[in-house]
Amino acid sequence: MSVLRRIQKNQRGGVAIYAAFFSMLVMSAGSISIDLGRLVTLKAQMQHRADAGATAAAVYLDGTTGARTRATDVAKNSSTDSSSIGSSGSLLVVSSVNFYSAFDPNVAATGDDDANIVEVVMSPQLVDFFFTPFFSLLVGQFSNNSKSITATSVAQANPLMCHAPL
């Protein structure tokens, strides 16, 4: 039997091709899931911080003089939260606090007496991807190596009232 025929009939190493293909597939899926998990975790952390600030600030919107100043101070300083995921620093900072007298459509509040809705906007955080750039090199399509995440929360003070019939 000639050497060429023997090489053509040789089936050793066939499993290695499948193993290489599936290991690349598993590593790609793992890398995407790790990077996506980091994005979702940071978004949740930022959303929790924005929700806490907006909820705390809404309590101070009582129509008295200085209500917006007190609400802004509470929204920005009542709690601090940090994350080790963002690349631009670990502290999650409130970038702006906006007040409305009506929401959807937004009607900006003109004074402390008509400000009854507060919107808290978080500063954007940049997330660097760990594994996705390597995966994009393998498939030949280049993507961004980072993503900017932000969060916004809106709250309104609405005292709980019992509507039970007497």
CNS distance restraints for C-alpha pairs under 8 A (distance, minus, plus):
assign (resid   1 and name CA) (resid   5 and name CA) 6.63 0.50 0.50
assign (resid   1 and name CA) (resid   6 and name CA) 6.77 0.50 0.50
assign (resid   2 and name CA) (resid   6 and name CA) 6.34 0.50 0.50
assign (resid   3 and name CA) (resid   7 and name CA) 6.24 0.50 0.50
assign (resid   4 and name CA) (resid   8 and name CA) 6.29 0.50 0.50
assign (resid   5 and name CA) (resid   9 and name CA) 6.26 0.50 0.50
assign (resid   6 and name CA) (resid  10 and name CA) 6.11 0.50 0.50
assign (resid  13 and name CA) (resid  17 and name CA) 6.98 0.50 0.50
assign (resid  14 and name CA) (resid  18 and name CA) 7.01 0.50 0.50
assign (resid  15 and name CA) (resid  19 and name CA) 6.06 0.50 0.50
assign (resid  16 and name CA) (resid  20 and name CA) 5.98 0.50 0.50
assign (resid  17 and name CA) (resid  21 and name CA) 6.21 0.50 0.50
assign (resid  18 and name CA) (resid  22 and name CA) 6.08 0.50 0.50
assign (resid  19 and name CA) (resid  23 and name CA) 5.87 0.50 0.50
assign (resid  20 and name CA) (resid  24 and name CA) 6.18 0.50 0.50
assign (resid  21 and name CA) (resid  25 and name CA) 6.29 0.50 0.50
assign (resid  22 and name CA) (resid  26 and name CA) 6.05 0.50 0.50
assign (resid  23 and name CA) (resid  27 and name CA) 6.04 0.50 0.50
assign (resid  24 and name CA) (resid  28 and name CA) 6.06 0.50 0.50
assign (resid  25 and name CA) (resid  29 and name CA) 6.24 0.50 0.50
assign (resid  26 and name CA) (resid  30 and name CA) 6.04 0.50 0.50
assign (resid  27 and name CA) (resid  31 and name CA) 6.03 0.50 0.50
assign (resid  28 and name CA) (resid  32 and name CA) 6.25 0.50 0.50
assign (resid  28 and name CA) (resid 135 and name CA) 6.02 0.50 0.50
assign (resid  29 and name CA) (resid  33 and name CA) 6.12 0.50 0.50
assign (resid  30 and name CA) (resid  34 and name CA) 6.16 0.50 0.50
assign (resid  31 and name CA) (resid  35 and name CA) 6.30 0.50 0.50
assign (resid  31 and name CA) (resid 130 and name CA) 7.76 0.50 0.50
assign (resid  31 and name CA) (resid 131 and name CA) 5.07 0.50 0.50
assign (resid  31 and name CA) (resid 132 and name CA) 6.12 0.50 0.50
assign (resid  31 and name CA) (resid 135 and name CA) 7.53 0.50 0.50
assign (resid  32 and name CA) (resid  36 and name CA) 5.93 0.50 0.50
assign (resid  32 and name CA) (resid 131 and name CA) 7.09 0.50 0.50
assign (resid  32 and name CA) (resid 132 and name CA) 6.09 0.50 0.50
assign (resid  33 and name CA) (resid  37 and name CA) 5.82 0.50 0.50
assign (resid  34 and name CA) (resid  38 and name CA) 6.29 0.50 0.50
assign (resid  34 and name CA) (resid 131 and name CA) 7.87 0.50 0.50
assign (resid  35 and name CA) (resid  39 and name CA) 6.43 0.50 0.50
assign (resid  35 and name CA) (resid 129 and name CA) 5.77 0.50 0.50
assign (resid  35 and name CA) (resid 130 and name CA) 6.53 0.50 0.50
assign (resid  35 and name CA) (resid 131 and name CA) 6.92 0.50 0.50
assign (resid  35 and name CA) (resid 132 and name CA) 7.02 0.50 0.50
assign (resid  36 and name CA) (resid  40 and name CA) 6.22 0.50 0.50
assign (resid  37 and name CA) (resid  41 and name CA) 6.02 0.50 0.50
assign (resid  38 and name CA) (resid  42 and name CA) 6.19 0.50 0.50
assign (resid  38 and name CA) (resid  85 and name CA) 6.71 0.50 0.50
assign (resid  38 and name CA) (resid 127 and name CA) 7.97 0.50 0.50
assign (resid  39 and name CA) (resid  43 and name CA) 6.15 0.50 0.50
assign (resid  39 and name CA) (resid 127 and name CA) 7.01 0.50 0.50
assign (resid  39 and name CA) (resid 149 and name CA) 7.75 0.50 0.50
assign (resid  40 and name CA) (resid  44 and name CA) 6.14 0.50 0.50
assign (resid  41 and name CA) (resid  45 and name CA) 6.22 0.50 0.50
assign (resid  42 and name CA) (resid  46 and name CA) 6.11 0.50 0.50
assign (resid  42 and name CA) (resid  83 and name CA) 7.17 0.50 0.50
assign (resid  42 and name CA) (resid  85 and name CA) 6.44 0.50 0.50
assign (resid  42 and name CA) (resid  86 and name CA) 7.22 0.50 0.50
assign (resid  42 and name CA) (resid 149 and name CA) 7.76 0.50 0.50
assign (resid  43 and name CA) (resid  47 and name CA) 6.02 0.50 0.50
assign (resid  43 and name CA) (resid 149 and name CA) 6.47 0.50 0.50
assign (resid  43 and name CA) (resid 150 and name CA) 7.03 0.50 0.50
assign (resid  43 and name CA) (resid 151 and name CA) 6.93 0.50 0.50
assign (resid  44 and name CA) (resid  48 and name CA) 6.08 0.50 0.50
assign (resid  45 and name CA) (resid  49 and name CA) 6.35 0.50 0.50
assign (resid  45 and name CA) (resid  83 and name CA) 7.47 0.50 0.50
assign (resid  46 and name CA) (resid  50 and name CA) 6.19 0.50 0.50
assign (resid  46 and name CA) (resid  92 and name CA) 6.70 0.50 0.50
assign (resid  46 and name CA) (resid 122 and name CA) 7.06 0.50 0.50
assign (resid  46 and name CA) (resid 150 and name CA) 7.11 0.50 0.50
assign (resid  46 and name CA) (resid 151 and name CA) 5.85 0.50 0.50
assign (resid  47 and name CA) (resid  51 and name CA) 5.99 0.50 0.50
assign (resid  47 and name CA) (resid 151 and name CA) 5.30 0.50 0.50
assign (resid  47 and name CA) (resid 152 and name CA) 6.81 0.50 0.50
assign (resid  47 and name CA) (resid 153 and name CA) 7.23 0.50 0.50
assign (resid  48 and name CA) (resid  52 and name CA) 6.09 0.50 0.50
assign (resid  49 and name CA) (resid  53 and name CA) 6.20 0.50 0.50
assign (resid  49 and name CA) (resid  79 and name CA) 7.82 0.50 0.50
assign (resid  49 and name CA) (resid  80 and name CA) 7.82 0.50 0.50
assign (resid  49 and name CA) (resid  81 and name CA) 6.70 0.50 0.50
assign (resid  49 and name CA) (resid  92 and name CA) 7.54 0.50 0.50
assign (resid  50 and name CA) (resid  54 and name CA) 6.08 0.50 0.50
assign (resid  50 and name CA) (resid  94 and name CA) 7.40 0.50 0.50
assign (resid  50 and name CA) (resid 120 and name CA) 5.85 0.50 0.50
assign (resid  50 and name CA) (resid 121 and name CA) 6.76 0.50 0.50
assign (resid  50 and name CA) (resid 122 and name CA) 6.45 0.50 0.50
assign (resid  50 and name CA) (resid 151 and name CA) 6.68 0.50 0.50
assign (resid  50 and name CA) (resid 152 and name CA) 6.08 0.50 0.50
assign (resid  50 and name CA) (resid 153 and name CA) 5.44 0.50 0.50
assign (resid  51 and name CA) (resid  55 and name CA) 5.96 0.50 0.50
assign (resid  51 and name CA) (resid 120 and name CA) 7.80 0.50 0.50
assign (resid  51 and name CA) (resid 152 and name CA) 7.85 0.50 0.50
assign (resid  51 and name CA) (resid 153 and name CA) 5.36 0.50 0.50
assign (resid  51 and name CA) (resid 154 and name CA) 7.46 0.50 0.50
assign (resid  51 and name CA) (resid 155 and name CA) 7.85 0.50 0.50
assign (resid  52 and name CA) (resid  56 and name CA) 6.06 0.50 0.50
assign (resid  52 and name CA) (resid  75 and name CA) 7.79 0.50 0.50
assign (resid  52 and name CA) (resid  79 and name CA) 7.83 0.50 0.50
assign (resid  53 and name CA) (resid  57 and name CA) 6.01 0.50 0.50
assign (resid  53 and name CA) (resid  74 and name CA) 6.90 0.50 0.50
assign (resid  53 and name CA) (resid  75 and name CA) 4.12 0.50 0.50
assign (resid  53 and name CA) (resid  76 and name CA) 6.69 0.50 0.50
assign (resid  53 and name CA) (resid  78 and name CA) 7.06 0.50 0.50
assign (resid  53 and name CA) (resid  79 and name CA) 7.38 0.50 0.50
assign (resid  53 and name CA) (resid 120 and name CA) 6.82 0.50 0.50
assign (resid  54 and name CA) (resid  58 and name CA) 6.03 0.50 0.50
assign (resid  54 and name CA) (resid  75 and name CA) 5.99 0.50 0.50
assign (resid  54 and name CA) (resid 118 and name CA) 6.22 0.50 0.50
assign (resid  54 and name CA) (resid 119 and name CA) 6.32 0.50 0.50
assign (resid  54 and name CA) (resid 120 and name CA) 5.62 0.50 0.50
assign (resid  54 and name CA) (resid 153 and name CA) 6.21 0.50 0.50
assign (resid  54 and name CA) (resid 154 and name CA) 6.08 0.50 0.50
assign (resid  54 and name CA) (resid 155 and name CA) 5.42 0.50 0.50
assign (resid  55 and name CA) (resid  59 and name CA) 6.88 0.50 0.50
assign (resid  55 and name CA) (resid 155 and name CA) 5.62 0.50 0.50
assign (resid  55 and name CA) (resid 156 and name CA) 7.44 0.50 0.50
assign (resid  55 and name CA) (resid 157 and name CA) 7.85 0.50 0.50
assign (resid  56 and name CA) (resid  60 and name CA) 7.51 0.50 0.50
assign (resid  56 and name CA) (resid  71 and name CA) 7.67 0.50 0.50
assign (resid  56 and name CA) (resid  74 and name CA) 6.56 0.50 0.50
assign (resid  56 and name CA) (resid  75 and name CA) 6.43 0.50 0.50
assign (resid  56 and name CA) (resid  78 and name CA) 7.72 0.50 0.50
assign (resid  57 and name CA) (resid  61 and name CA) 7.09 0.50 0.50
assign (resid  57 and name CA) (resid  70 and name CA) 7.72 0.50 0.50
assign (resid  57 and name CA) (resid  71 and name CA) 4.33 0.50 0.50
assign (resid  57 and name CA) (resid  72 and name CA) 6.66 0.50 0.50
assign (resid  57 and name CA) (resid  74 and name CA) 5.59 0.50 0.50
assign (resid  57 and name CA) (resid  75 and name CA) 5.19 0.50 0.50
assign (resid  57 and name CA) (resid 118 and name CA) 7.04 0.50 0.50
assign (resid  58 and name CA) (resid  71 and name CA) 6.81 0.50 0.50
assign (resid  58 and name CA) (resid 116 and name CA) 7.25 0.50 0.50
assign (resid  58 and name CA) (resid 117 and name CA) 6.72 0.50 0.50
assign (resid  58 and name CA) (resid 118 and name CA) 6.09 0.50 0.50
assign (resid  58 and name CA) (resid 155 and name CA) 5.94 0.50 0.50
assign (resid  58 and name CA) (resid 156 and name CA) 5.29 0.50 0.50
assign (resid  58 and name CA) (resid 157 and name CA) 5.02 0.50 0.50
assign (resid  59 and name CA) (resid  71 and name CA) 7.77 0.50 0.50
assign (resid  59 and name CA) (resid 156 and name CA) 7.85 0.50 0.50
assign (resid  59 and name CA) (resid 157 and name CA) 5.49 0.50 0.50
assign (resid  60 and name CA) (resid  67 and name CA) 5.92 0.50 0.50
assign (resid  60 and name CA) (resid  68 and name CA) 7.64 0.50 0.50
assign (resid  60 and name CA) (resid  70 and name CA) 6.61 0.50 0.50
assign (resid  60 and name CA) (resid  71 and name CA) 5.39 0.50 0.50
assign (resid  61 and name CA) (resid  67 and name CA) 5.39 0.50 0.50
assign (resid  61 and name CA) (resid  68 and name CA) 6.65 0.50 0.50
assign (resid  61 and name CA) (resid  71 and name CA) 6.69 0.50 0.50
assign (resid  61 and name CA) (resid 112 and name CA) 7.56 0.50 0.50
assign (resid  61 and name CA) (resid 115 and name CA) 6.47 0.50 0.50
assign (resid  61 and name CA) (resid 116 and name CA) 5.63 0.50 0.50
assign (resid  61 and name CA) (resid 117 and name CA) 7.74 0.50 0.50
assign (resid  61 and name CA) (resid 157 and name CA) 7.08 0.50 0.50
assign (resid  62 and name CA) (resid  67 and name CA) 6.53 0.50 0.50
assign (resid  62 and name CA) (resid 113 and name CA) 7.56 0.50 0.50
assign (resid  62 and name CA) (resid 116 and name CA) 7.49 0.50 0.50
assign (resid  63 and name CA) (resid  67 and name CA) 6.34 0.50 0.50
assign (resid  63 and name CA) (resid 112 and name CA) 5.34 0.50 0.50
assign (resid  63 and name CA) (resid 113 and name CA) 3.97 0.50 0.50
assign (resid  63 and name CA) (resid 114 and name CA) 6.56 0.50 0.50
assign (resid  63 and name CA) (resid 115 and name CA) 6.94 0.50 0.50
assign (resid  63 and name CA) (resid 116 and name CA) 7.72 0.50 0.50
assign (resid  64 and name CA) (resid 112 and name CA) 6.28 0.50 0.50
assign (resid  64 and name CA) (resid 113 and name CA) 6.23 0.50 0.50
assign (resid  65 and name CA) (resid 112 and name CA) 5.95 0.50 0.50
assign (resid  65 and name CA) (resid 113 and name CA) 7.46 0.50 0.50
assign (resid  66 and name CA) (resid  70 and name CA) 6.23 0.50 0.50
assign (resid  66 and name CA) (resid 112 and name CA) 6.50 0.50 0.50
assign (resid  67 and name CA) (resid  71 and name CA) 6.03 0.50 0.50
assign (resid  67 and name CA) (resid 112 and name CA) 5.59 0.50 0.50
assign (resid  68 and name CA) (resid  72 and name CA) 5.96 0.50 0.50
assign (resid  68 and name CA) (resid  99 and name CA) 7.58 0.50 0.50
assign (resid  68 and name CA) (resid 112 and name CA) 5.84 0.50 0.50
assign (resid  68 and name CA) (resid 115 and name CA) 7.33 0.50 0.50
assign (resid  69 and name CA) (resid  73 and name CA) 6.21 0.50 0.50
assign (resid  70 and name CA) (resid  74 and name CA) 6.18 0.50 0.50
assign (resid  71 and name CA) (resid  75 and name CA) 6.01 0.50 0.50
assign (resid  72 and name CA) (resid  76 and name CA) 6.18 0.50 0.50
assign (resid  72 and name CA) (resid  97 and name CA) 6.16 0.50 0.50
assign (resid  73 and name CA) (resid  77 and name CA) 5.79 0.50 0.50
assign (resid  73 and name CA) (resid  78 and name CA) 7.45 0.50 0.50
assign (resid  74 and name CA) (resid  78 and name CA) 4.80 0.50 0.50
assign (resid  75 and name CA) (resid  79 and name CA) 7.97 0.50 0.50
assign (resid  75 and name CA) (resid  94 and name CA) 7.65 0.50 0.50
assign (resid  75 and name CA) (resid  97 and name CA) 7.40 0.50 0.50
assign (resid  75 and name CA) (resid 120 and name CA) 7.26 0.50 0.50
assign (resid  76 and name CA) (resid  93 and name CA) 7.47 0.50 0.50
assign (resid  76 and name CA) (resid  94 and name CA) 5.70 0.50 0.50
assign (resid  80 and name CA) (resid  91 and name CA) 7.47 0.50 0.50
assign (resid  80 and name CA) (resid  92 and name CA) 7.20 0.50 0.50
assign (resid  80 and name CA) (resid  93 and name CA) 7.91 0.50 0.50
assign (resid  81 and name CA) (resid  91 and name CA) 6.08 0.50 0.50
assign (resid  81 and name CA) (resid  92 and name CA) 5.57 0.50 0.50
assign (resid  82 and name CA) (resid  90 and name CA) 4.95 0.50 0.50
assign (resid  82 and name CA) (resid  91 and name CA) 4.21 0.50 0.50
assign (resid  82 and name CA) (resid  92 and name CA) 5.26 0.50 0.50
assign (resid  83 and name CA) (resid  90 and name CA) 4.82 0.50 0.50
assign (resid  83 and name CA) (resid  91 and name CA) 6.42 0.50 0.50
assign (resid  83 and name CA) (resid  92 and name CA) 7.02 0.50 0.50
assign (resid  84 and name CA) (resid  89 and name CA) 7.76 0.50 0.50
assign (resid  84 and name CA) (resid  90 and name CA) 5.39 0.50 0.50
assign (resid  85 and name CA) (resid  90 and name CA) 7.41 0.50 0.50
assign (resid  85 and name CA) (resid 127 and name CA) 6.65 0.50 0.50
assign (resid  86 and name CA) (resid  90 and name CA) 6.28 0.50 0.50
assign (resid  86 and name CA) (resid 125 and name CA) 5.60 0.50 0.50
assign (resid  86 and name CA) (resid 126 and name CA) 5.50 0.50 0.50
assign (resid  86 and name CA) (resid 127 and name CA) 4.95 0.50 0.50
assign (resid  86 and name CA) (resid 128 and name CA) 7.47 0.50 0.50
assign (resid  87 and name CA) (resid 125 and name CA) 7.16 0.50 0.50
assign (resid  87 and name CA) (resid 126 and name CA) 5.54 0.50 0.50
assign (resid  87 and name CA) (resid 127 and name CA) 5.56 0.50 0.50
assign (resid  87 and name CA) (resid 128 and name CA) 6.36 0.50 0.50
assign (resid  88 and name CA) (resid 125 and name CA) 6.22 0.50 0.50
assign (resid  88 and name CA) (resid 126 and name CA) 5.95 0.50 0.50
assign (resid  92 and name CA) (resid 122 and name CA) 7.34 0.50 0.50
assign (resid  92 and name CA) (resid 123 and name CA) 7.22 0.50 0.50
assign (resid  92 and name CA) (resid 125 and name CA) 7.99 0.50 0.50
assign (resid  93 and name CA) (resid 122 and name CA) 5.96 0.50 0.50
assign (resid  93 and name CA) (resid 123 and name CA) 5.66 0.50 0.50
assign (resid  94 and name CA) (resid 120 and name CA) 6.89 0.50 0.50
assign (resid  94 and name CA) (resid 121 and name CA) 5.95 0.50 0.50
assign (resid  94 and name CA) (resid 122 and name CA) 4.34 0.50 0.50
assign (resid  94 and name CA) (resid 123 and name CA) 5.69 0.50 0.50
assign (resid  95 and name CA) (resid 120 and name CA) 7.86 0.50 0.50
assign (resid  95 and name CA) (resid 121 and name CA) 5.76 0.50 0.50
assign (resid  95 and name CA) (resid 122 and name CA) 5.10 0.50 0.50
assign (resid  95 and name CA) (resid 123 and name CA) 4.76 0.50 0.50
assign (resid  96 and name CA) (resid 120 and name CA) 6.10 0.50 0.50
assign (resid  96 and name CA) (resid 121 and name CA) 5.28 0.50 0.50
assign (resid  96 and name CA) (resid 122 and name CA) 6.99 0.50 0.50
assign (resid  97 and name CA) (resid 118 and name CA) 6.91 0.50 0.50
assign (resid  97 and name CA) (resid 119 and name CA) 5.66 0.50 0.50
assign (resid  97 and name CA) (resid 120 and name CA) 4.73 0.50 0.50
assign (resid  97 and name CA) (resid 121 and name CA) 6.37 0.50 0.50
assign (resid  98 and name CA) (resid 108 and name CA) 7.93 0.50 0.50
assign (resid  98 and name CA) (resid 118 and name CA) 5.75 0.50 0.50
assign (resid  98 and name CA) (resid 119 and name CA) 5.01 0.50 0.50
assign (resid  98 and name CA) (resid 120 and name CA) 6.58 0.50 0.50
assign (resid  99 and name CA) (resid 108 and name CA) 6.12 0.50 0.50
assign (resid  99 and name CA) (resid 109 and name CA) 5.57 0.50 0.50
assign (resid  99 and name CA) (resid 115 and name CA) 5.73 0.50 0.50
assign (resid  99 and name CA) (resid 116 and name CA) 7.23 0.50 0.50
assign (resid  99 and name CA) (resid 117 and name CA) 5.67 0.50 0.50
assign (resid  99 and name CA) (resid 118 and name CA) 4.65 0.50 0.50
assign (resid  99 and name CA) (resid 119 and name CA) 6.26 0.50 0.50
assign (resid 100 and name CA) (resid 106 and name CA) 6.54 0.50 0.50
assign (resid 100 and name CA) (resid 107 and name CA) 5.43 0.50 0.50
assign (resid 100 and name CA) (resid 108 and name CA) 4.31 0.50 0.50
assign (resid 100 and name CA) (resid 109 and name CA) 4.45 0.50 0.50
assign (resid 100 and name CA) (resid 114 and name CA) 7.77 0.50 0.50
assign (resid 100 and name CA) (resid 115 and name CA) 5.46 0.50 0.50
assign (resid 100 and name CA) (resid 116 and name CA) 6.39 0.50 0.50
assign (resid 100 and name CA) (resid 117 and name CA) 5.02 0.50 0.50
assign (resid 100 and name CA) (resid 118 and name CA) 6.33 0.50 0.50
assign (resid 100 and name CA) (resid 119 and name CA) 7.93 0.50 0.50
assign (resid 101 and name CA) (resid 106 and name CA) 7.87 0.50 0.50
assign (resid 101 and name CA) (resid 107 and name CA) 5.70 0.50 0.50
assign (resid 101 and name CA) (resid 108 and name CA) 6.00 0.50 0.50
assign (resid 101 and name CA) (resid 109 and name CA) 4.88 0.50 0.50
assign (resid 101 and name CA) (resid 114 and name CA) 5.42 0.50 0.50
assign (resid 101 and name CA) (resid 115 and name CA) 4.97 0.50 0.50
assign (resid 101 and name CA) (resid 116 and name CA) 5.53 0.50 0.50
assign (resid 101 and name CA) (resid 117 and name CA) 6.10 0.50 0.50
assign (resid 102 and name CA) (resid 106 and name CA) 5.75 0.50 0.50
assign (resid 102 and name CA) (resid 107 and name CA) 5.05 0.50 0.50
assign (resid 102 and name CA) (resid 108 and name CA) 7.36 0.50 0.50
assign (resid 102 and name CA) (resid 109 and name CA) 8.00 0.50 0.50
assign (resid 102 and name CA) (resid 116 and name CA) 7.82 0.50 0.50
assign (resid 102 and name CA) (resid 117 and name CA) 7.03 0.50 0.50
assign (resid 103 and name CA) (resid 107 and name CA) 6.29 0.50 0.50
assign (resid 103 and name CA) (resid 117 and name CA) 7.41 0.50 0.50
assign (resid 109 and name CA) (resid 114 and name CA) 5.83 0.50 0.50
assign (resid 109 and name CA) (resid 115 and name CA) 5.01 0.50 0.50
assign (resid 110 and name CA) (resid 114 and name CA) 6.84 0.50 0.50
assign (resid 110 and name CA) (resid 115 and name CA) 7.38 0.50 0.50
assign (resid 111 and name CA) (resid 115 and name CA) 6.38 0.50 0.50
assign (resid 116 and name CA) (resid 156 and name CA) 6.05 0.50 0.50
assign (resid 116 and name CA) (resid 157 and name CA) 6.92 0.50 0.50
assign (resid 117 and name CA) (resid 154 and name CA) 7.06 0.50 0.50
assign (resid 117 and name CA) (resid 155 and name CA) 5.84 0.50 0.50
assign (resid 117 and name CA) (resid 156 and name CA) 4.64 0.50 0.50
assign (resid 117 and name CA) (resid 157 and name CA) 7.40 0.50 0.50
assign (resid 118 and name CA) (resid 154 and name CA) 5.66 0.50 0.50
assign (resid 118 and name CA) (resid 155 and name CA) 5.47 0.50 0.50
assign (resid 118 and name CA) (resid 156 and name CA) 6.42 0.50 0.50
assign (resid 119 and name CA) (resid 152 and name CA) 7.04 0.50 0.50
assign (resid 119 and name CA) (resid 153 and name CA) 5.63 0.50 0.50
assign (resid 119 and name CA) (resid 154 and name CA) 4.34 0.50 0.50
assign (resid 119 and name CA) (resid 155 and name CA) 6.57 0.50 0.50
assign (resid 120 and name CA) (resid 152 and name CA) 5.65 0.50 0.50
assign (resid 120 and name CA) (resid 153 and name CA) 5.27 0.50 0.50
assign (resid 120 and name CA) (resid 154 and name CA) 6.41 0.50 0.50
assign (resid 121 and name CA) (resid 150 and name CA) 7.73 0.50 0.50
assign (resid 121 and name CA) (resid 151 and name CA) 6.13 0.50 0.50
assign (resid 121 and name CA) (resid 152 and name CA) 4.52 0.50 0.50
assign (resid 121 and name CA) (resid 153 and name CA) 6.67 0.50 0.50
assign (resid 122 and name CA) (resid 150 and name CA) 5.94 0.50 0.50
assign (resid 122 and name CA) (resid 151 and name CA) 5.42 0.50 0.50
assign (resid 122 and name CA) (resid 152 and name CA) 6.24 0.50 0.50
assign (resid 123 and name CA) (resid 150 and name CA) 6.38 0.50 0.50
assign (resid 123 and name CA) (resid 151 and name CA) 7.91 0.50 0.50
assign (resid 124 and name CA) (resid 148 and name CA) 6.12 0.50 0.50
assign (resid 124 and name CA) (resid 149 and name CA) 5.40 0.50 0.50
assign (resid 124 and name CA) (resid 150 and name CA) 4.59 0.50 0.50
assign (resid 124 and name CA) (resid 151 and name CA) 7.74 0.50 0.50
assign (resid 125 and name CA) (resid 148 and name CA) 5.55 0.50 0.50
assign (resid 125 and name CA) (resid 149 and name CA) 5.26 0.50 0.50
assign (resid 125 and name CA) (resid 150 and name CA) 6.47 0.50 0.50
assign (resid 126 and name CA) (resid 146 and name CA) 6.55 0.50 0.50
assign (resid 126 and name CA) (resid 147 and name CA) 5.66 0.50 0.50
assign (resid 126 and name CA) (resid 148 and name CA) 4.43 0.50 0.50
assign (resid 126 and name CA) (resid 149 and name CA) 6.32 0.50 0.50
assign (resid 127 and name CA) (resid 146 and name CA) 5.31 0.50 0.50
assign (resid 127 and name CA) (resid 147 and name CA) 5.28 0.50 0.50
assign (resid 127 and name CA) (resid 148 and name CA) 6.25 0.50 0.50
assign (resid 127 and name CA) (resid 149 and name CA) 7.46 0.50 0.50
assign (resid 128 and name CA) (resid 145 and name CA) 5.96 0.50 0.50
assign (resid 128 and name CA) (resid 146 and name CA) 4.26 0.50 0.50
assign (resid 128 and name CA) (resid 147 and name CA) 6.69 0.50 0.50
assign (resid 129 and name CA) (resid 133 and name CA) 7.12 0.50 0.50
assign (resid 129 and name CA) (resid 145 and name CA) 5.48 0.50 0.50
assign (resid 129 and name CA) (resid 146 and name CA) 5.50 0.50 0.50
assign (resid 129 and name CA) (resid 147 and name CA) 7.86 0.50 0.50
assign (resid 131 and name CA) (resid 135 and name CA) 6.51 0.50 0.50
assign (resid 132 and name CA) (resid 136 and name CA) 6.09 0.50 0.50
assign (resid 132 and name CA) (resid 145 and name CA) 7.39 0.50 0.50
assign (resid 133 and name CA) (resid 137 and name CA) 6.31 0.50 0.50
assign (resid 133 and name CA) (resid 142 and name CA) 7.34 0.50 0.50
assign (resid 133 and name CA) (resid 143 and name CA) 7.02 0.50 0.50
assign (resid 133 and name CA) (resid 144 and name CA) 7.73 0.50 0.50
assign (resid 133 and name CA) (resid 145 and name CA) 6.12 0.50 0.50
assign (resid 134 and name CA) (resid 138 and name CA) 6.52 0.50 0.50
assign (resid 135 and name CA) (resid 139 and name CA) 6.51 0.50 0.50
assign (resid 136 and name CA) (resid 140 and name CA) 5.81 0.50 0.50
assign (resid 136 and name CA) (resid 141 and name CA) 5.23 0.50 0.50
assign (resid 136 and name CA) (resid 142 and name CA) 5.31 0.50 0.50
assign (resid 136 and name CA) (resid 143 and name CA) 6.62 0.50 0.50
assign (resid 137 and name CA) (resid 141 and name CA) 6.56 0.50 0.50
assign (resid 137 and name CA) (resid 142 and name CA) 6.65 0.50 0.50
